[in-house]
Amino acid sequence: MKRWTLLLLAFAVAFPLVLSAQKSKDKPREEPKHWLDTLALPGLKFRSIGPALTSGRISDIAVHPQRPEVWYVATASGGVWKTVNNGTTFEPIFDGQGSYSIGCVTLDPSNPNVVWVGTGENNNQRSVGYGDGVYKSEDGGKSWQHMGLKNSEHIGKIIVHPENSDIVFVAAIGPLWSSGGERGVYKTTDGGKTWEAVLTIDEHTGVTDLVMDPRDPDVLYAAAFQRRRHVFTYLGGGPGSTIYKTRDGGQTWQKANKGLPNVELGRIGLAISPADPEILYAIVEAAQGKSGFYRSTDRGASWEKRSSYSTSGNYYQEIVAHPTDPDIVFAMDTWLHWTTDGGKTFTQVNEQWKHVDNHCLYVDPQHPDHWIVGCDGGLYETWDGAQTWDFKANLPVTQFYKVAVDNSEPFYYVYGGTQDNFSLGGPSRTRNQHGIMNSDWFVTQGGDGFESAIDPDNPNIVYAQFQYGGLTRYDRASGESTGIQPKPREGEDAYRWNWDAPLLVSHHKSTRLYFAANKLFRSDDRGDTWEVISPDLTRQIDRNQLPVMGRIQSIDAVAKNRSTSPYGTIVAFDESPLDPNLLYVGTDDGLVQISEDGGKSWHRIEHFPGVPDTTYVNMLLASRHDPNRVYACFNNHKRGDFKPYVLRSDDRGRTWTSIAGNLPERGSAYSIAEDHEDPELLFVGTEFGCFFTPNGGERWKQLKAGLPTIAVRDIAIQRRENDLVLGTFGRGFYILDDYSPLRHLEPETLARDAEIFPIKDGLVYIEATPLGLRGKAFQGHSFYTAPNPPVGAVFTWYLRDEIKTLREQRREREKKLIEQGKDVPFPSYEAYA
């Protein structure tokens, strides 16, 4: 068997020198850097394990007009991907940029090698990520420039002038969670160097859609959209929503809303027919049941209601006009719809064997039966007008809310719940030479998935949940599942379940489960029966009495409270690994509740230093080392506050201290993990990455190698293997194999010339080849596999100074001799070697 050795750490340490007293006093004195800031960790590299079995949400598609085999795919939460071979392979091209959430991608019609990307998803669901403006690439995505509009947070559309590449229009929806920001239509005339806000409405209203008349690029139509989302509600419309038109390239705008409903409007999707540009379509969300599908045949001067068909502005409300038939329009919806009579009637297209929740569509203008559809389940392609579908099972952009690991041998399994792509389980590595294949993954529960939990003594017993408290017990050996959700007792009010309810298998008894709604439940028989062990632990606030956009909103407000969890739910829970009676509960309305007697009584904490009141308690973690210590991550991004709130208590939650330290100011904190050997070694997952601290939060450093810019929603540690496992929201699972060298990071160690860290026992086995050959065998390039770690023992070492070969040393000496004009001796054989 081959033995593998791998240099995993190549640290570059530079200890700051003491500044000389003789230096000029005019020069500012630089603060010495913390030793952790000077450290590079390229060898500690995350390994993606997929999956691509179900892929993830797609927000936009751009196809090269002259080379239709080239596509750019904007994902809601996984960056931008490119294929140059009709989807046979995909490459991520946006991983190092400032955002992972993408709203749109646009190619310059004059030069399709110029790619524009608008960051921040163009939908308004509870799970959307926020962006940081507009990016531009001039080399087909190889490199990027940030072009501004950083405070827009969500971009709906980018249009490049068909004759002048320096003129670009951007539809900025603006912040979802707060007022202000950059909203409206922005225009540049210098290729993005500067921007002018050519259409602004108010602090709550942006522009979600924009279309240009193909006959006259100075004529544009804009769909203004007023909306707001918070933890407790969604409001999908208001007086700011309407349609505007400009005839002079954006210098002036007029409302173009004659014939639209005279109530408050929500999201509006626009399309102008390429087959007959005199025909303009609008799908309009409106209050009081007056939504509908509209058509204009007089360039927006008036609108005719064709039918009452509409979709949800929260998640869809986009339309695509057919390239050759002016009466055909496609509507993005849970089920993809189309009209063939100009909007009078809509029918579902065939979606047999295809995922639902459609968000974008490309119709090939040369072959109109050829479509590419982006939905919650990834990319699908049809060549026969939806009679049959081809799924692109090689795009690993699954959005995981949570991650869990089991104790299977010889290799552990990884589990998690996804946004609209089931709860899944799969191996952390395999015994074959192909790596981890899609066929290695399996579904433990349908629907949207959230927290999974596994019996620590019997890895075949898996608990998985779906939205609003649905809970099942899955038998991995047989594939059978049993519903075990707690039900209200006789005479008891219905429980309030969060979209993502907390679930835990006890640290002390493997048959004991905890689950939570607005009350906490405990089962000692794996969910067959349940006991309610708390009262309602929330503030019990009436969300309909809370102001939104400055006032209490009517019951008839557009989409009020739609696609929003009930308010006043438990969203975080942990049981102390050291004391089975010590329980911690966190709520969506900002409370931490503590019980020290197994749930008989509860102590309520309402205020936390530096954290705004009622901030969502995203995670609670009881220490494995100190029975009095507990950690908390508070997440306030749903009020437009993106700071990371990471706190620690050393007195069982009575008082708290921030340990956020030098974590980036922009990047909400979701999760925290504590090393099981070193109590000072902690990990935090934020909106934009994974960080660790070797000193209890005094100083944090990002772990970047192998990990794109991505939201790390959850972290699990496989203690037997010392593996750090991440659940990311848009790029699947990542594993940092054997992170134990981080326990030994300290200035004294790094001052040495070299150091070999403790070596983990290697596994000896013969790799199988069930497909006949290594790698993808004969399966073709589209066959998806994720890599296994190296076979055998892995050595991890540190070298303070750079290693130079004999050749490099010789050339350095010769360079000096040449500069001095001296003879350069011909090297000996040893010098060559």
C-alpha positions in Angstrom: 0.0 0.0 0.0 1.2 3.5 -0.8 2.0 5.6 2.2 1.0 9.3 1.9 2.8 12.1 3.6 1.3 15.5 3.4 2.6 18.9 4.4 -0.5 20.4 6.1 0.9 23.5 7.7 3.2 26.0 6.1 3.2 28.8 8.6 4.8 32.1 7.8 5.5 33.8 11.2 6.9 37.3 11.5 7.4 38.5 15.0 7.4 42.3 15.0 10.6 44.1 15.9 10.9 46.6 18.6 10.8 50.1 17.1 13.9 52.1 17.4 13.8 55.2 19.6 15.9 57.0 16.9 13.0 56.9 14.4 11.2 60.2 13.4 8.4 61.1 15.7 6.5 62.4 12.7 5.8 58.8 11.5 2.9 57.1 13.2 3.9 54.2 15.4 2.4 51.0 14.1 0.7 48.7 16.6 2.5 45.4 16.9 0.5 42.6 15.3 -0.9 39.8 17.3 1.0 36.6 16.6 -2.1 35.0 15.3 -2.5 37.7 12.7 0.9 36.9 11.2 0.1 33.2 10.8 -0.8 31.6 7.5 -2.7 28.3 7.5 -2.7 27.1 3.9 -2.2 23.5 4.8 -5.2 23.2 7.1 -7.6 22.8 4.1 -11.3 22.1 4.1 -12.5 19.2 2.0 -15.9 19.5 0.2 -17.9 16.3 0.4 -20.9 17.7 -1.6 -23.5 16.5 -2.0 -24.8 17.2 -5.5 -27.6 14.8 -5.2 -30.2 17.5 -4.8 -28.2 20.7 -5.6 -29.8 24.0 -4.5 -31.6 27.2 -5.3 -30.7 29.0 -8.6 -31.5 32.7 -9.0 -30.5 33.5 -12.6 -28.9 32.1 -15.8 -27.0 34.0 -18.5 -26.1 32.2 -21.8 -23.5 33.4 -24.2 -25.3 34.6 -27.3 -22.7 33.4 -29.8 -21.5 30.3 -27.8 -24.6 28.8 -26.3 -22.6 26.0 -24.6 -21.3 28.7 -22.2 -23.6 29.4 -19.3 -23.2 31.6 -16.2 -25.3 30.4 -13.3 -26.2 32.6 -10.3 -27.0 30.7 -7.2 -29.1 32.1 -4.4 -26.5 31.1 -1.8 -23.5 29.5 -3.5 -21.8 32.1 -5.7 -21.5 32.1 -9.5 -20.7 29.0 -11.6 -19.7 28.7 -15.2 -19.9 25.9 -17.7 -18.2 25.9 -21.1 -19.7 22.6 -22.2 -23.5 22.7 -21.8 -23.4 21.7 -18.2 -21.1 18.7 -18.5 -18.9 20.4 -15.9 -19.3 23.5 -13.8 -16.6 25.7 -12.2 -17.2 28.2 -9.3 -15.8 31.5 -10.5 -16.9 33.9 -7.6 -15.5 32.1 -4.5 -13.1 34.8 -3.3 -15.4 37.7 -3.5 -17.3 39.6 -0.8 -20.7 37.9 -1.2 -22.0 34.4 -1.8 -25.6 35.4 -2.3 -26.4 36.3 -5.9 -29.4 38.1 -7.4 -28.6 38.3 -11.1 -25.9 37.7 -13.7 -25.8 39.6 -17.0 -23.6 39.5 -20.1 -22.6 42.6 -22.1 -24.4 42.1 -25.5 -21.5 43.9 -27.2 -18.9 41.8 -25.5 -20.2 38.7 -23.8 -16.8 38.2 -22.1 -17.8 41.1 -19.8 -19.9 39.7 -17.0 -21.9 41.7 -14.5 -23.1 40.2 -11.2 -25.6 41.7 -8.8 -25.2 40.3 -5.2 -27.9 39.7 -2.7 -30.7 37.3 -3.7 -33.6 38.8 -5.6 -36.2 37.0 -3.5 -37.5 37.9 0.0 -37.7 34.5 1.7 -36.7 34.0 5.4 -33.5 32.3 4.2 -32.1 34.9 1.8 -28.5 36.1 2.2 -27.5 39.7 1.7 -25.0 41.1 -0.8 -22.5 43.9 -1.1 -23.3 45.5 -4.5 -22.3 45.0 -8.1 -19.3 43.2 -9.6 -17.8 43.2 -13.0 -15.5 40.8 -14.9 -13.8 41.6 -18.2 -12.3 38.2 -18.8 -15.3 35.8 -18.6 -15.2 35.4 -14.8 -11.4 34.8 -14.2 -11.1 38.0 -12.2 -13.5 40.5 -10.7 -13.8 44.2 -9.7 -16.2 45.5 -7.1 -18.1 48.3 -8.9 -20.0 49.8 -6.0 -23.6 50.0 -4.6 -22.4 48.2 -1.5 -25.4 49.2 0.6 -28.0 47.9 -1.9 -27.9 44.4 -0.3 -30.2 42.9 -2.9 -30.0 43.4 -6.7 -32.9 42.4 -8.9 -31.6 43.1 -12.5 -28.7 44.5 -14.5 -29.1 45.7 -18.1 -26.2 46.7 -20.3 -26.9 49.2 -23.1 -26.9 47.2 -26.4 -24.7 49.7 -28.2 -22.6 51.4 -25.5 -21.0 49.1 -22.9 -20.3 52.0 -20.6 -24.0 52.5 -20.0 -25.4 50.1 -17.5 -28.7 50.2 -15.5 -29.1 48.4 -12.1 -32.4 47.6 -10.4 -31.5 47.8 -6.7 -34.2 46.3 -4.5 -32.4 47.5 -1.4 -32.3 46.1 2.1 -34.9 43.6 3.1 -34.5 43.8 6.8 -34.3 47.6 7.3 -35.0 50.9 5.7 -32.6 53.1 3.8 -29.6 51.8 1.8 -29.2 52.1 -1.9 -32.6 51.5 -3.6 -34.1 52.3 -7.0 -32.6 52.5 -10.5 -28.9 53.3 -10.8 -27.1 54.2 -14.0 -23.5 54.4 -14.9 -22.1 56.0 -18.1 -18.5 55.1 -17.4 -18.6 51.4 -17.1 -19.3 51.3 -13.4 -16.8 53.8 -12.1 -19.5 56.1 -10.9 -23.3 55.7 -10.4 -26.2 58.0 -10.4 -29.5 57.2 -8.7 -31.9 58.0 -11.6 -35.1 56.7 -9.9 -35.6 56.7 -6.1 -39.0 56.4 -4.4 -38.6 56.3 -0.6 -36.6 54.6 2.2 -38.7 51.4 2.0 -39.0 51.0 -1.7 -36.6 49.7 -4.3 -36.8 48.4 -7.8 -37.2 44.6 -8.3 -37.4 44.4 -12.1 -36.4 46.4 -15.1 -36.9 45.8 -18.9 -35.6 47.7 -21.9 -37.4 48.2 -25.2 -35.3 46.3 -27.7 -36.1 49.0 -30.4 -35.1 52.0 -28.2 -32.6 51.6 -25.3 -33.7 54.9 -23.9 -37.1 53.4 -23.1 -37.2 51.3 -19.9 -39.9 50.1 -17.5 -39.2 49.7 -13.8 -41.2 47.8 -11.2 -40.9 49.5 -7.9 -41.3 47.3 -4.8 -41.9 48.1 -1.2 -41.4 45.3 1.3 -40.0 44.4 4.7 -39.1 41.2 6.6 -38.3 40.7 10.2 -38.2 37.7 12.5 -41.8 38.1 13.4 -43.4 39.1 10.0 -43.2 39.6 6.3 -44.9 42.5 4.6 -44.9 42.2 0.8 -46.2 45.6 -0.5 -47.1 49.1 0.2 -47.9 52.5 -1.5 -44.4 52.6 -3.1 -45.0 49.6 -5.3 -46.0 50.5 -8.9 -44.6 50.7 -12.5 -42.5 53.5 -13.8 -41.4 54.4 -17.4 -38.6 56.5 -18.8 -38.3 57.7 -22.4 -34.9 59.4 -22.1 -32.6 56.8 -20.6 -33.5 57.4 -17.0 -33.3 61.2 -16.8 -37.0 61.5 -16.1 -39.6 58.9 -15.0 -43.4 58.8 -15.0 -45.8 56.3 -13.4 -47.2 53.8 -15.9 -49.9 52.3 -13.7 -53.2 53.1 -15.5 -55.4 50.1 -15.2 -53.5 48.4 -12.4 -55.4 47.7 -9.1 -56.1 50.8 -7.0 -55.1 49.1 -3.8 -51.6 48.7 -2.3 -49.4 46.6 -4.6 -46.7 44.1 -3.9 -44.0 42.6 -6.2 -44.4 43.1 -9.9 -42.7 41.1 -12.6 -42.2 42.6 -16.1 -41.6 41.2 -19.6 -41.5 42.8 -23.0 -42.1 40.4 -25.9 -39.1 39.9 -28.2 -41.5 38.7 -30.8 -43.6 41.9 -30.7 -42.1 44.7 -28.5 -45.5 46.5 -28.6 -46.7 43.9 -26.1 -45.7 44.4 -22.4 -46.7 42.0 -19.7 -46.9 42.5 -15.9 -47.7 40.0 -13.2 -49.0 42.0 -10.3 -49.3 41.2 -6.6 -52.0 43.2 -4.8 -53.8 43.5 -1.6 -57.4 42.4 -1.0 -57.3 39.5 -3.5 -56.8 41.8 -6.5 -53.6 40.3 -7.8 -53.5 39.4 -11.5 -51.8 39.2 -14.9 -51.8 42.3 -17.1 -50.9 43.3 -20.6 -50.2 46.6 -22.3 -50.3 47.1 -26.0 -49.7 50.9 -25.9 -46.2 50.9 -24.4 -47.4 51.1 -20.9 -49.9 53.9 -21.3 -52.6 51.6 -20.0 -53.0 48.0 -18.7 -55.6 45.4 -19.3 -56.2 42.6 -16.8 -56.0 39.3 -18.6 -56.6 37.0 -15.7 -56.3 36.7 -11.9 -53.2 34.5 -12.1 -50.4 35.6 -9.8 -47.7 34.0 -7.7 -46.0 34.8 -4.4 -43.9 38.0 -4.4 -42.0 36.6 -1.5 -40.4 33.9 -3.7 -41.5 34.1 -7.3 -43.4 36.7 -9.4 -41.0 36.7 -12.4 -42.1 36.1 -16.0 -40.3 35.3 -19.2 -41.7 36.1 -22.7 -41.3 33.6 -25.4 -38.7 34.6 -28.1 -40.9 33.9 -31.1 -44.5 33.8 -30.0 -45.9 37.0 -28.4 -48.8 35.1 -26.8 -46.6 32.7 -24.8 -45.3 33.8 -21.4 -43.7 31.7 -18.7 -44.4 32.3 -15.0 -41.9 31.3 -12.3 -44.0 29.5 -9.6 -44.0 26.5 -7.3 -45.0 24.7 -10.4 -43.8 26.2 -13.7 -46.7 27.8 -15.5 -47.2 29.2 -19.0 -49.9 30.9 -21.0 -50.3 30.5 -24.8 -53.1 33.0 -25.1 -51.5 36.2 -23.9 -52.4 35.6 -20.2 -56.1 34.7 -20.4 -55.3 31.2 -19.0 -52.3 29.6 -17.4 -51.5 25.9 -17.2 -48.7 23.9 -15.6 -45.9 22.6 -17.8 -45.0 19.0 -17.3 -42.5 18.7 -14.4 -42.5 14.9 -14.0 -39.2 13.9 -12.3 -38.2 17.5 -11.7 -37.9 19.6 -8.6 -40.4 22.4 -8.0 -40.1 26.1 -6.8 -38.9 27.7 -10.1 -37.0 31.0 -10.1 -35.4 31.5 -13.5 -35.7 30.3 -17.1 -33.7 30.6 -20.3 -35.5 29.8 -23.6 -33.2 29.3 -26.5 -34.1 31.8 -29.2 -32.9 29.5 -32.0 -34.6 26.4 -30.6 -37.5 27.5 -28.4 -38.2 24.0 -27.1 -34.8 24.1 -25.5 -35.1 25.5 -21.9 -32.8 25.7 -18.9 -34.7 26.1 -15.7 -33.3 27.1 -12.3 -35.3 26.1 -9.2 -34.8 25.2 -5.6 -33.4 21.8 -6.6 -30.8 23.2 -9.0 -30.6 23.2 -12.8 -32.8 21.3 -15.3 -32.6 21.2 -19.1 -35.2 20.2 -21.6 -34.9 19.9 -25.4 -38.5 19.0 -26.1 -40.6 21.7 -24.4 -40.8 20.0 -21.0 -41.7 16.6 -22.1 -38.5 15.2 -20.6 -35.9 16.8 -18.2 -32.2 16.4 -17.6 -31.0 17.2 -14.1 -27.5 18.6 -13.6 -26.4 16.4 -10.8 -22.9 18.0 -10.6 -23.7 21.3 -9.0 -23.0 21.1 -5.2 -24.8 24.2 -3.9 -27.1 22.6 -1.3 -28.2 24.9 1.5 -27.8 23.2 4.8 -29.4 24.7 7.9 -27.8 22.3 10.4 -25.1 19.5 10.5 -24.7 16.5 12.7 -22.3 13.5 12.8 -22.5 10.0 14.1 -20.1 7.4 15.5 -20.2 4.9 12.6 -17.1 2.8 12.0 -14.7 2.8 10.3 -16.0 6.1 8.8 -18.5 8.3 10.4 -21.6 9.7 8.6 -22.6 13.3 8.2 -26.3 14.4 8.4 -28.1 17.7 7.8 -31.3 19.4 6.9 -31.6 21.5 3.8 -33.6 24.3 2.3 -36.3 22.5 0.3 -34.0 19.5 -0.5 -34.8 17.0 2.3 -32.8 15.8 5.2 -29.8 13.9 4.0 -27.1 11.6 5.2 -23.9 10.4 3.7 -20.4 9.2 4.5 -17.5 11.4 5.5 -15.3 9.2 3.3 -15.6 5.9 1.5 -13.5 2.8 1.1 -13.3 3.1 -2.7 -11.1 5.0 -5.1 -13.9 7.1 -6.6 -14.5 9.2 -3.5 -17.9 10.1 -2.3 -20.6 9.8 -5.0 -24.1 11.0 -5.2 -25.3 7.4 -4.8 -23.6 7.3 -1.3 -26.2 9.8 0.0 -29.7 9.0 1.2 -32.8 10.9 2.3 -33.9 10.5 5.9 -36.9 12.9 5.6 -38.6 14.8 2.9 -39.5 18.5 2.8 -37.4 21.3 4.1 -34.9 19.8 6.5 -33.4 21.2 9.7 -31.6 19.7 12.7 -30.8 16.0 12.6 -29.7 13.9 15.5 -28.2 10.4 15.7 -28.2 7.9 18.6 -24.6 7.9 19.8 -24.7 4.2 20.6 -26.6 3.0 17.5 -25.8 4.9 14.4 -28.8 3.3 12.6 -31.2 5.4 14.6 -31.4 8.8 13.0 -33.8 11.6 13.9 -34.8 14.1 11.2 -37.3 16.9 11.0 -39.2 19.0 8.5 -40.7 22.5 8.8 -42.7 23.6 11.8 -41.8 20.7 14.1 -42.4 17.7 11.9 -40.2 15.0 13.4 -39.4 11.4 12.4 -37.2 8.5 13.6 -35.4 6.9 10.7 -33.9 3.5 10.6 -30.8 3.5 8.4 -30.7 -0.3 8.3 -34.2 -0.7 6.9 -35.1 2.7 5.5 -38.3 2.8 7.6 -39.4 6.0 9.3 -41.9 6.8 12.1 -43.5 10.1 12.9 -42.9 11.1 16.5 -43.8 14.8 16.7 -45.2 15.8 20.1 -48.9 16.7 20.1 -50.9 19.0 22.3 -52.5 17.4 25.4 -56.2 17.5 25.9 -57.3 21.0 26.5 -53.9 22.5 25.7 -53.4 25.3 23.1 -51.7 24.4 19.9 -48.0 24.6 20.0 -46.1 27.3 18.2 -43.3 25.7 16.1 -40.5 27.5 14.5 -39.6 26.8 10.9 -36.3 25.4 12.4 -37.0 23.8 15.8 -34.2 22.7 18.1 -33.6 18.9 18.6 -31.1 17.1 20.8 -30.2 13.6 21.9 -29.2 13.7 25.5 -25.5 13.6 26.3 -26.3 11.4 29.3 -28.9 8.9 28.0 -29.1 7.8 24.4 -32.8 7.1 24.5 -33.6 10.6 25.7 -34.7 13.3 23.2 -35.3 17.0 23.6 -37.5 18.9 21.2 -39.0 22.4 21.4 -41.9 24.6 20.2 -42.9 27.4 22.5 -42.5 24.8 25.2 -39.8 22.2 25.8 -40.4 18.5 25.4 -38.5 15.5 26.7 -38.8 11.8 25.7 -37.1 8.9 27.4 -38.2 6.3 24.8 -36.8 7.7 21.5 -39.9 9.8 20.8 -42.6 7.2 21.4 -44.0 9.3 24.2 -43.3 12.9 25.3 -43.4 14.9 28.5 -43.9 18.7 28.5 -41.2 20.0 30.9 -41.7 23.7 30.7 -44.3 26.4 30.4 -44.3 28.8 27.5 -40.7 30.1 27.6 -41.2 33.1 25.2 -42.2 36.7 25.7 -45.6 35.9 24.2 -45.6 39.2 22.2 -48.5 39.8 19.8 -46.6 40.4 16.5 -49.6 42.2 15.0 -49.0 45.0 17.5 -45.5 45.6 16.3 -44.8 48.4 13.9 -43.5 47.6 10.4 -42.1 50.4 8.2 -43.1 52.9 10.8 -46.7 51.9 11.6 -49.0 49.0 12.7 -50.0 47.4 9.4 -53.5 46.3 8.4 -54.7 42.7 8.3 -55.2 43.4 4.6 -51.6 44.4 3.9 -50.0 42.6 1.1 -48.7 39.1 2.1 -48.8 40.1 5.8 -47.1 37.4 7.9 -46.9 35.0 4.9 -44.0 32.5 4.8 -43.0 33.5 8.4 -42.8 31.4 11.5 -45.2 32.0 14.4 -43.5 34.5 16.7 -42.6 33.4 20.2 -40.9 30.1 19.6 -37.9 28.3 21.1 -35.0 28.2 18.5 -32.0 27.2 20.6 -31.4 24.5 23.2 -28.7 22.6 24.9 -28.3 20.2 27.8 -25.0 20.4 29.8 -22.8 17.5 29.0 -21.7 17.6 32.7 -25.0 17.9 34.5 -28.2 16.3 33.1 -30.4 18.7 35.0 -28.8 21.8 33.6 -30.8 22.9 30.6 -30.6 26.1 28.4 -33.3 27.5 26.1 -33.1 30.4 23.7 -36.0 32.0 21.9 -36.7 34.0 18.7 -37.7 37.0 20.8 -34.4 37.3 22.7 -34.8 35.3 25.9 -32.4 32.8 27.5 -34.1 30.5 30.0 -32.1 28.3 32.4 -33.2 25.3 34.4 -31.0 23.6 37.0 -33.5 21.0 38.0 -34.3 19.2 34.8 -37.1 21.6 33.8 -39.0 21.9 37.1 -38.2 25.6 37.3 -36.8 28.2 35.0 -34.7 31.4 35.4 -35.3 34.0 32.7 -32.5 36.3 31.3 -33.7 39.2 29.1 -30.7 41.5 28.6 -27.2 40.8 27.3 -24.3 43.2 27.1 -24.0 44.9 23.8 -26.9 42.9 22.3 -30.1 44.7 21.3 -33.1 43.4 23.2 -35.2 40.7 21.6 -32.4 39.6 19.4 -32.8 36.1 18.0 -30.9 33.5 20.0 -29.3 31.5 17.2 -27.4 29.0 19.3 -26.6 27.9 22.9 -23.7 25.6 23.8 -23.0 24.3 27.2 -19.3 23.7 27.9 -17.8 20.2 28.0 -15.1 21.4 30.4 -16.8 23.7 33.0 -20.3 23.0 34.3 -20.8 26.7 34.8 -19.8 27.8 31.3 -22.2 28.3 28.4 -21.8 30.1 25.0 -24.4 31.9 23.0 -24.6 33.2 19.4 -27.2 36.0 18.9 -28.2 36.9 15.4 -29.9 40.2 14.6 -29.6 40.3 10.8 -33.4 40.3 10.5 -33.3 43.9 11.8 -30.5 44.9 9.4 -27.9 44.5 12.1 -25.1 42.3 10.7 -22.7 42.4 13.7 -21.5 39.1 15.2 -22.8 38.6 18.8 -20.9 35.8 20.5 -21.1 35.7 24.3 -19.9 33.5 27.2 -21.2 33.1 30.7 -19.2 31.5 33.5 -22.1 31.4 36.0 -24.7 29.3 34.3 -26.1 32.2 32.2 -26.7 34.8 34.9 -24.1 37.2 33.6 -22.5 37.4 30.1 -19.4 38.7 28.4 -18.8 39.3 24.7 -16.0 37.2 23.2 -16.6 38.4 19.6 -13.3 40.2 19.8 -11.9 40.9 16.3 -14.5 39.0 14.4 -15.4 41.1 11.3 -18.1 43.7 12.1 -20.1 42.7 9.0 -21.0 39.0 9.4 -23.7 37.7 11.6 -22.8 34.8 13.9 -24.8 31.5 13.5 -22.9 28.8 15.4 -20.2 28.0 17.9 -18.3 24.8 18.8 -15.9 24.0 21.6 -13.0 21.7 21.3 -13.4 18.6 23.5 -9.8 18.6 24.7 -8.8 22.3 24.8 -11.4 24.5 26.5 -9.8 27.6 25.0 -10.1 26.4 21.4 -13.4 27.6 19.9 -14.9 27.8 16.4 -17.5 30.2 15.1 -19.5 30.1 11.9 -20.6 33.4 10.5 -22.4 34.8 7.4 -19.1 34.8 5.5 -16.9 32.0 6.9 -15.4 30.0 9.7 -13.2 31.4 12.5 -11.2 29.9 15.3 -9.7 31.2 18.5 -6.9 29.4 20.5 -7.5 31.6 23.5 -11.1 31.6 24.4 -12.1 34.5 22.2 -9.2 36.9 22.9 -8.3 36.7 19.2 -10.0 35.1 16.2 -8.6 34.0 12.9 -10.4 32.8 9.8 -9.9 29.3 8.4 -10.0 30.0 4.7 -8.1 27.2 2.8 -10.5 25.2 0.7 -13.6 27.2 1.9 -15.3 29.7 -0.4 -17.0 32.8 0.9 -20.1 31.2 2.4 -22.4 31.2 5.3 -21.4 28.6 7.9 -24.8 28.0 9.5 -23.7 25.1 11.8 -20.6 23.3 13.1 -20.1 19.8 14.4 -17.0 18.1 15.8 -16.4 14.4 15.3 -14.5 13.8 18.5 -13.1 10.4 17.6 -11.5 11.7 14.5 -10.8 15.3 15.6 -12.6 16.5 12.5 -14.4 19.8 12.1 -17.5 19.5 10.0 -19.3 22.6 8.6 -22.9 22.9 7.4 -22.9 25.7 4.8 -25.9 27.4 3.4 -25.2 27.1 -0.3 -22.1 24.9 -0.7 -23.0 21.7 1.1 -20.8 20.1 3.8 -17.1 20.7 4.4 -14.7 18.8 6.6 -11.4 19.9 8.1 -9.7 16.5 8.6 -7.9 16.3 11.9 -7.8 19.9 13.2 -5.8 18.8 16.3 -2.7 20.8 15.4 -4.7 24.0 16.3 -4.5 22.9 19.9 -0.7 23.4 19.8 -0.7 26.9 18.3 1.2 29.3 20.7 4.0 31.7 20.3 6.5 29.3 22.0 5.8 26.6 19.5 6.1 28.9 16.6 9.4 30.3 17.7 11.0 26.9 17.2 12.7 26.1 13.9 10.4 23.2 13.2 7.7 21.1 14.9 6.0 17.8 14.1 2.5 17.7 15.6 1.0 14.6 17.2 0.3 12.0 14.4 -3.1 10.4 14.2 -3.2 6.7 13.7 -3.6 5.8 10.0 -6.1 3.3 8.7 -4.8 0.4 6.7 -7.2 -1.0 4.0 -7.3 -1.8 0.3 -9.4 0.7 -1.7 -12.1 -0.8 -3.8 -13.0 0.1 -7.4 -16.6 -0.8 -7.8 -16.7 1.1 -11.1 -13.8 -0.7 -12.4 -11.2 2.0 -12.5 -10.1 4.9 -10.3 -11.7 8.3 -10.2 -14.8 8.7 -12.4 -13.9 5.4 -14.3 -16.0 5.3 -17.5 -18.8 7.5 -16.2 -17.8 10.7 -18.0 -16.9 14.2 -16.8 -20.4 15.0 -15.5 -20.2 12.2 -13.0 -20.0 13.9 -9.6 -17.5 12.7 -7.0 -16.1 14.4 -3.9 -12.6 13.5 -2.7 -11.6 11.2 0.1 -8.8 12.3 2.4 -5.4 10.6 1.8 -5.1 6.9 2.7 -2.6 6.1 5.5 -0.9 8.3 8.1 -0.9 12.0 7.6 2.0 14.0 9.1 1.4 17.6 10.0 4.5 19.8 10.6 5.5 23.4 11.0 8.6 25.1 9.6 9.4 28.6 10.7 11.5 29.4 7.7 10.9 28.8 4.0 12.6 25.7 2.6 15.0 26.4 -0.3 16.3 23.7 -2.6 20.0 23.4 -3.4 19.3 24.9 -6.8 17.5 27.9 -5.3 20.4 28.5 -2.9 22.9 28.2 -5.8 21.0 30.7 -7.9 20.8 33.2 -5.1 24.6 33.0 -4.7 25.2 33.3 -8.4 22.9 36.3 -8.7 25.0 38.2 -6.2 28.2 37.3 -8.0 26.8 38.5 -11.3 25.7 41.8 -9.8 29.3 42.2 -8.5 30.7 41.4 -11.9 32.6 38.3 -10.6 33.1 34.9 -12.1 30.3 32.3 -11.6 31.9 28.9 -11.0 30.3 26.0 -12.8 28.4 23.9 -10.2 29.4 20.4 -9.2 27.1 17.5 -9.5 26.1 17.8 -5.9 25.0 21.4 -6.5 22.9 20.4 -9.4 21.3 17.6 -7.4 
